[in-house]
Amino acid sequence: MPEPDRIVVQPVSSRLAPVRDHRRVFQEYFYVYPVISRRSCGLSLGINLNPDKVCNFDCIYCEVDRRTPARVKAVDLARLRDELSGLVEYVLSGGLVEDERFREAGPLARVIKDLAFSGDGEPTLLRNFAECVQIAVDVKRAFELSETKIVLITDAAGLDKTDVQRGLQLMDANQGEIWGKLDAGTEAYFRLVNRSNIRFERILKNLLETARVRPIIIQSLFLKVHDAVMPAAELATYCERLNDMVRADARIKVVHAYTIARPTPEAFATKLDGVELDAIAEAIRRRTGLKVETFE
């Protein structure tokens, strides 16, 4: 096995206030919001297709406040288009950098790294996901955002849906990038951390089939559960899942290994320190030969 690349991408300091603040609300917008993202290496414009806060996972680390009623229950496509266009224009005109919440970000608040489907739930649950992707494509073209990606951050459970497949094809033609979640190696740990009724095998199959068509990013959050890091046997199985995918012709661009950055709903779910995260990342590199980027 070739020596794996060692990559640590930290151009965006986690100490910046706008990096620590990932609220999915901004001004009067219902569906879009700006964040300074560590993993996007700058400004990401989030597109929240789940204002109803519906998700097919109930991760122990998810910071979404599901106790507070949602402001809206459905996605109005016309309003989504108007809001995304308006926020892009606001950023490009320099408005965001003058906003008190983003002032500390400086030049980072002027360059749109991506338009990201990520919000209060799982984006692929929407029945007309492809139409939403088309809106992102249209806005990207209208503002000539030639360097801006369209990103789908997903738990992978819905990647096999027909409408989602159409949306992925649109993304492929417009600098799309898929960040697929994989937090476990076994069904038992998957249910412990992600608390989903979806079968783990479906997640693995969807990641494999998706990565056979185009390169994807695997996004994995590592944490302590009741003060215990992921067991060594679980990490070994996780790595073997990645190896199984690669052997079956999956193209994995990179693994995002990261940990908790904001308050969690479960007090027993806590973040790793830098040494612990680096040790896990190094184990993944050694066992798989894949590129791994770490984000504390």
C-alpha positions in Angstrom: 0.0 0.0 0.0 1.5 3.4 -0.9 2.3 5.9 1.8 -0.9 8.0 2.4 -0.9 11.7 2.0 -0.8 13.7 5.2 -3.1 16.6 4.9 -4.1 19.1 7.6 -6.3 21.8 6.3 -6.7 24.6 8.8 -6.6 27.9 6.9 -9.7 29.0 8.8 -9.1 29.5 12.5 -11.7 27.8 14.8 -11.1 30.7 17.2 -12.9 33.2 14.9 -16.3 34.1 16.3 -18.2 33.5 12.9 -16.6 30.0 12.8 -18.0 29.1 16.2 -21.4 30.6 15.3 -23.2 28.4 12.8 -26.7 29.6 13.4 -28.9 28.7 10.4 -30.8 32.0 10.6 -29.7 35.3 9.1 -31.7 38.5 8.9 -35.1 37.9 7.3 -34.2 34.8 5.3 -36.1 31.5 5.9 -34.0 29.1 3.7 -30.5 30.5 3.3 -27.8 31.5 5.7 -24.1 32.4 5.6 -21.4 30.6 7.7 -17.6 30.7 7.8 -16.9 27.0 7.5 -13.7 25.2 8.5 -14.3 22.4 6.0 -15.2 24.7 3.1 -12.2 26.8 4.0 -14.2 30.0 4.0 -17.7 31.3 3.3 -20.4 28.8 2.6 -24.0 29.8 1.9 -26.2 27.2 3.4 -29.5 26.2 1.8 -31.8 24.8 4.4 -34.3 22.4 2.7 -35.5 21.2 6.1 -37.1 24.2 7.9 -39.5 21.7 9.4 -36.4 20.1 11.2 -37.3 16.7 9.9 -34.4 14.2 9.7 -34.0 10.5 9.4 -31.0 10.5 11.8 -31.1 11.7 15.5 -27.3 12.0 16.0 -26.2 12.3 19.6 -24.0 15.2 18.6 -26.5 17.2 16.4 -26.8 20.8 17.6 -30.1 21.4 15.8 -32.7 22.6 18.4 -35.7 20.4 17.7 -37.5 21.7 20.8 -38.2 25.1 19.3 -41.0 25.1 16.7 -39.9 25.7 13.1 -40.6 29.1 11.5 -41.8 27.5 8.3 -42.9 23.9 7.4 -42.2 23.6 3.7 -39.9 25.0 1.0 -41.4 27.7 -1.2 -39.3 27.4 -4.4 -39.9 30.9 -5.6 -38.9 32.4 -2.2 -35.8 30.0 -2.1 -34.7 31.4 -5.5 -35.2 35.0 -4.4 -33.4 34.5 -1.1 -30.4 32.8 -2.6 -30.1 35.4 -5.2 -30.4 38.2 -2.6 -27.8 36.7 -0.3 -25.3 36.1 -3.1 -25.8 39.8 -4.2 -25.4 40.9 -0.6 -22.1 39.1 -0.2 -20.7 40.2 -3.5 -21.6 43.8 -2.8 -19.6 43.7 0.5 -22.6 43.8 2.8 -21.7 40.6 4.7 -18.2 41.8 5.7 -19.9 44.9 7.3 -22.3 42.7 9.3 -21.3 42.7 13.0 -21.6 38.9 13.1 -19.1 38.5 10.3 -16.8 41.5 10.6 -14.1 39.4 12.3 -13.9 37.2 9.2 -12.6 40.0 7.0 -11.9 38.9 3.4 -13.3 35.4 4.1 -16.8 37.0 4.1 -16.4 38.2 0.5 -15.6 35.0 -1.4 -18.3 32.4 -1.8 -16.7 29.0 -1.6 -19.8 27.0 -2.0 -23.6 26.8 -2.0 -24.3 24.0 0.4 -27.4 21.9 0.9 -27.2 21.6 4.7 -29.6 22.7 7.3 -31.9 21.5 10.1 -32.4 18.0 8.7 -31.5 15.7 5.8 -31.8 17.5 2.4 -32.5 14.4 0.3 -35.8 13.9 2.2 -37.3 16.6 0.1 -39.5 15.2 -2.7 -38.3 17.7 -5.2 -34.6 17.9 -4.4 -33.6 18.2 -8.1 -35.7 21.4 -8.5 -33.8 22.9 -5.6 -30.4 21.9 -7.2 -31.6 23.6 -10.4 -32.2 26.8 -8.4 -28.7 26.7 -7.1 -27.3 26.1 -10.6 -29.3 29.0 -12.0 -28.1 31.4 -9.3 -24.5 30.3 -9.7 -24.7 30.9 -13.4 -26.5 34.2 -13.1 -23.8 35.6 -10.8 -21.0 34.0 -12.7 -19.7 32.1 -9.7 -17.4 30.0 -11.8 -15.2 29.0 -8.8 -18.1 28.2 -6.4 -19.1 24.6 -5.7 -22.5 23.2 -5.1 -22.2 20.9 -2.1 -24.6 18.3 -0.7 -24.0 17.4 2.9 -25.9 14.2 3.4 -26.3 11.2 5.7 -26.5 9.1 2.5 -29.8 7.4 3.3 -31.6 9.1 0.3 -28.9 9.0 -2.3 -30.7 6.1 -4.1 -34.0 8.0 -4.7 -34.9 8.8 -8.3 -35.3 12.5 -7.8 -32.1 12.8 -5.8 -30.3 11.0 -8.6 -31.5 13.6 -11.0 -30.2 16.3 -8.6 -26.8 14.6 -8.4 -26.5 14.6 -12.1 -27.2 18.4 -12.2 -24.5 18.8 -9.5 -22.0 16.7 -11.5 -22.4 19.2 -14.4 -21.9 22.2 -12.2 -19.0 21.7 -9.9 -21.0 19.6 -7.5 -19.5 17.8 -4.5 -21.0 15.2 -2.2 -20.1 14.9 1.4 -21.4 11.6 2.6 -21.6 10.8 6.3 -20.0 7.7 7.8 -19.5 7.8 11.5 -19.3 4.1 12.3 -18.0 0.7 11.2 -20.7 -1.5 12.7 -24.5 -1.5 12.9 -24.3 -1.3 16.7 -22.1 1.8 16.8 -24.1 3.4 14.0 -27.3 3.1 16.1 -25.5 4.4 19.1 -24.1 7.5 17.5 -26.6 8.2 14.7 -29.7 6.7 16.3 -31.4 6.0 13.0 -33.9 3.3 11.9 -32.2 3.2 8.5 -30.3 0.0 8.0 -26.5 0.6 8.1 -26.1 -1.5 5.0 -28.2 0.9 3.0 -25.9 3.8 4.0 -22.9 1.8 2.9 -24.5 0.7 -0.4 -25.5 4.3 -1.2 -22.1 5.6 -0.5 -20.5 2.9 -2.7 -22.9 3.4 -5.6 -22.6 7.2 -5.5 -18.8 7.1 -5.4 -18.7 4.7 -8.3 -20.2 7.5 -10.5 -18.1 10.5 -9.2 -15.5 11.2 -6.5 -17.1 11.9 -3.1 -15.9 13.1 0.3 -16.5 10.9 3.3 -17.4 13.1 6.3 -16.8 11.4 9.7 -17.4 12.9 13.1 -15.4 11.3 15.9 -16.2 12.0 19.5 -16.2 10.6 23.0 -19.3 8.7 24.2 -19.4 8.6 28.0 -15.8 9.8 28.0 -14.7 6.9 25.7 -13.2 7.4 22.2 -14.2 5.1 19.4 -13.0 1.6 20.4 -10.0 0.3 18.4 -12.0 -2.6 17.0 -14.7 -0.2 15.8 -12.1 2.1 14.1 -10.5 -1.0 12.4 -14.0 -2.0 11.1 -14.7 1.6 9.9 -11.4 1.6 8.0 -12.2 -1.8 6.5 -15.6 -0.4 5.3 -13.6 2.3 3.4 -11.3 -0.3 2.0 -14.3 -2.4 0.8 -15.6 0.6 -1.1 -12.3 1.3 -2.8 -11.9 -2.3 -3.7 -15.4 -2.1 -5.3 -14.4 0.9 -7.4 -15.6 3.7 -5.2 -13.7 7.0 -5.7 -13.1 8.6 -2.3 -11.5 12.0 -2.8 -10.7 12.6 0.9 -11.9 11.7 4.4 -13.0 14.7 6.5 -12.2 13.6 10.1 -13.6 16.2 12.5 -15.0 16.4 16.0 -17.7 18.4 17.9 -17.4 22.1 17.6 -20.7 23.3 19.2 -23.0 22.3 22.1 -24.6 18.9 21.8 -28.1 17.8 22.9 -26.5 14.9 24.9 -24.1 15.7 27.7 -22.4 12.3 27.3 -21.3 13.2 23.7 -18.2 15.3 24.0 -15.4 16.5 21.6 -12.0 14.9 21.1 -8.9 17.0 21.7 -6.4 17.5 18.9 -4.1 14.6 19.9 -7.0 12.2 20.0 -8.3 13.3 16.6 -4.9 13.2 15.0 -4.4 9.7 16.3 -7.6 8.5 14.6 -6.7 10.3 11.4 -3.3 8.7 11.3 -4.9 5.3 11.9 -7.2 5.9 8.9 -4.3 6.9 6.7 -2.3 3.9 7.7 -5.0 1.4 7.3 -6.6 2.7 4.1 -4.0 4.8 2.2 -6.7 7.5 1.8 -6.1 11.2 2.2 -7.4 12.5 5.5 -8.1 16.1 6.5 -8.6 16.9 10.1 -10.8 19.7 11.6 -10.9 20.3 15.4 
